[in-house]
Amino acid sequence: MAEGFRFLHAADIHLDSPLHGLSRYEGLPADEIRSATRSAFDNMVQRALDEALDFVVIAGDLFDGDWKDMGTGLYFARAMGRLNQAGIPAFVLAGNHDAASVVSRTVPWPPNVRLFGTKRPETHRLPGLSVAVHGQSFATAAVTDNLALGYPPADPHSFNIGMLHTALAGRRGHENYAPCSLEDLQARGYQYWALGHVHEFEVVCEEPHVVFPGNVQGRTIRETGPKGAVIVTVEDREVAGLERVELDVVRWARVEVDCGDATADAVADLVRAELHRAHGANAAGLPLVARVTLVGETADAGALHDRAGPLRDEVRALAAGISPDLFIEKVKVAVSHAASPGEAMVDGLDPLIDEASADPGLAAALAQDLERFMLAAGTTLGETEDGELRQRAIAGDWPAVLRTASIALRSRLTGKA
């Protein structure tokens, strides 16, 4: 019996995940981003081969839904074939994105792939390592039962791994599928819980180890920072080491620029400094896709909102000057108006502007008056970026339109535009 072994725990790969709307952001490496999930998965397979790992576990959402064609399944079969030739088993369970009812097409997997069923928890064993892997796949895209309660007790003669796609008792930004408590997991007596569904790396507990590896590749600005998997070292049926490994090929970042008390003319220098900082912090040297948000109070808020379109082009040019691998996903102008010392609005216009921007009746009238204009704009001006007034108007967020307009109006009336 082998006393020590190593395995890789991954989840939320979302192979061939579709990318919505990236084509409208000029300059983004859309092709590289589109193929990023496959490239990151290739990195995962190569890491398992390079380190001669004993097996791999994938805790749900291997796929992103029903395949558009057979290419996704064939790609996965080839990748698993590389592991099969090296004698590395792969244990896979389905989550909410690739539940049995969602991924309808199948291809013959290589013999090293063990897919968990959906009716009840199953146990797969590796007798040569004294390992028992327990898991249950999602039958539908929205499983609300506590699946953990049905998992079998630990095998006292094995290292027990529980695989489960869950948000536990809830994680911000993730649907509460297969809800359970940490105590539910601990009660099974397993040595390691390989979780999936949450896209951020988290070691929930170390007695026993309960781990979210995060997803292997960030796909949108909501998934920033390094992404990858974990390699687990086991000795004498205990976890002896946990190593987070980065597998992503494109990285996302949020860059916040404090424009407090700055003039509109000084904003470019502030943005350049923050972009340099973000680029320097990208130690892996991967292509970096950043969202830049201008924040803070400034008397030039109106001017900055007025120049939102040209600002995007300026920021993209600044990024290109710093590195050919630094890209701008979006520029959001979120600055607010700061009154200058002694500034006073003539005839009490200041409170009137505040009142108007929060008036639901005015918002409704504005929507009615501009309905024909917005229809024409939507068909002749092309797609919009989030944050543009036109985008907010198309979405029917007229209070936001009024708030932004009021900032510009203040600036113009006080001579700050």
Disulfide bonds with the S-S distance in Angstrom:
none
